[in-house]
Amino acid sequence: MRRAIAFGIALMIGASAFAQAPLPAPPGGAGYFGAPANQPFTDKTVFVPPATPPAPSAVLPGVEAAGGGLLPKLPKYWSGSADLGLNGSSGNSEVLNIRTSVNARRKTDANIFTTDFIYTLSQQGELTNTNQAIYNARDEILFGTSPWSLYASTLVEYDELRDLNFRVGVYGGASYRVIDDDDVTFKVRAGAGALREIGGPKDRWVPELAFGFDYKYHLNDRNSFLAILDYYPRVDDFGKYRIRARAAYENVIDKENCIILRLGIQDRYDSDPGTSKRNDLSYFATLGVKF
């Protein structure tokens, strides 16, 4: 009897000690069975705010974001601009002047392609003073960090008021970058080719040499200046030649929308123009947009 009573007392003491000892939570089950018995009963322990999950990564590992989105940021190859100048009057005098141009440039580590188109129209009443279009394109092959490159180019000229309505030229040669940094670019080139004269007294091919330079200077993030010159002497007679030159000042008047103001001059000179004047100089002010 005494043994049974002692055993019962020992069993009760063991059960009480077991009930007071906290049981270890199974792996991964912390908090699943509720708060531990020794936790104080307060509003901060009962009403615990949910944990904020970590923000997901904006992009996949190893992929650069484009403006914080999910698409990868691709390198920009193309750049350029388009501009338009327009003025006129109606009533006692009928005047219309239009000048528009588009240019584009694609640059990679191995190649630079540039192209531009210019159209000018000037009318006074029924009289046309100017109706001309000029298209240029040049493709250059680069050689790594070398300042040398090879190029092929073409030009197309239309002028309603000249003896020659159309000129189409193709050229090839080499160019050398004298200066090429973030602020100043100066490149010279030399080559040869041929010009096709169409619509004049002589439809013929004329062999020509081709020399020129490109210059661009960034004054700051809003202002820049550029100048381009092309000199084409005839192979069979150096006394006969053509010069194409233009210079322009560009101001970004609205950086957010890439709106630009462009002021410039353009000159075309022919030593042998037929019955037309040798020099053809124009100046312009246009508004445009860059891309």
Residue, then its C-alpha position, 0 to 999 in steps of 0.5 A: m500500500r505504501r509503495a502504491i502511494a509513493f508511486g502515485i506521488a512520484l507520478m504526479i510530481g513528474a507530470s507537473a514538471f513535464a507540463q511546466a517544461p516547454l516542449p521543443a518545436p519541431p523543425g520548421g514549426a516555430g509558431y505553428f502551435g501558438a505562443p509559448a506558455n510563458q509569453p506575457f499576455t499583452d496587446k503587442t504580443v497578441f496583435v502582432p503585425p504581419a511581417t513585410p515580405p521582401a521586395p522581388s528583384a526588378v530584373l532577372p539575375g545578370v540582366e540590366a534593367a531598362g528604367g527599372g522595368l523587366l526588359p533588358k536595357l539595349p544599347k542605343y545604335w541610332s540617333g538623329s533629328a528632323d527639323l522644319g522652317l516655314n514662312g510665307s505671306s498671302g494677300n498683296s504678295e504671295v510668298l512661301n519658303i520651306r526648308t526641311s531636313v532629316n538626318a540619322r546616324r547609326k554607330t556600332d563598334a565596327n561601323i558608322f552609317t550617316t545619312d541626311f536629306i535636305y529639301t528647300l522650296s521658295q516661291q513668290g507668286e507663280l515664280t519659283n526661286t528655289n526648288q532643290a533637294i540634296y541627299n547624302a549617305r556615308d558608310e564607314i568601316l572601323f578598325g577597333t581603336s585605330p583612327w583610320s577607317l574606310y568609307a563608301s558614300t553617295l550623293v544625289e542632288y536635284d535642282e529645278l533651276r540649274d542646267l543640270n537637274f540631277r547629279v548622282g555620285v558614288y565615292g570611296g576612300a579612307s578617313y582619319r579621326v584627328i580628334d575624337d572625344d566627348d566634346v570635339t570630333f574632327k575627321v578628314r577624308a580623301g577618296a575618289g569616285a564618279l558623278r553622273e550628270i542627268g538632265g542637262p546638255k550633257d548626260r555623262w559620267v565625270p571622274e572626280l576626287a573627293f576631299g573633305f572634313d567633318y567637325k563638331y563641337h559640343l559647347n555644353d549639354r544644350n549647345s553645339f556647332l558643326a561644319i561639313l566641307d566636301y571638295y570635288p575636283r575633276v580628275d581630268d581637269f583640276g581647274k573644274y571642281r565643286i564645293r559643298a559646305r554647310a555650318a550650323y549652330e544647334n541649341v536644345i531649347d527643351k531637354e525633356n522633349c528634345i526640341i532644338l533650334r538650328l541656325g545655319i548656312q549652306d553653300r554650293y559652288d560649281s566652277d563650271p555651272g553652264t548658264s547658271k550662277r556659280n555660287d548658291l548660298s542659303y541660310f536658315a533657321t528651323l525648329g526640330v526634334k532629336f531622337 
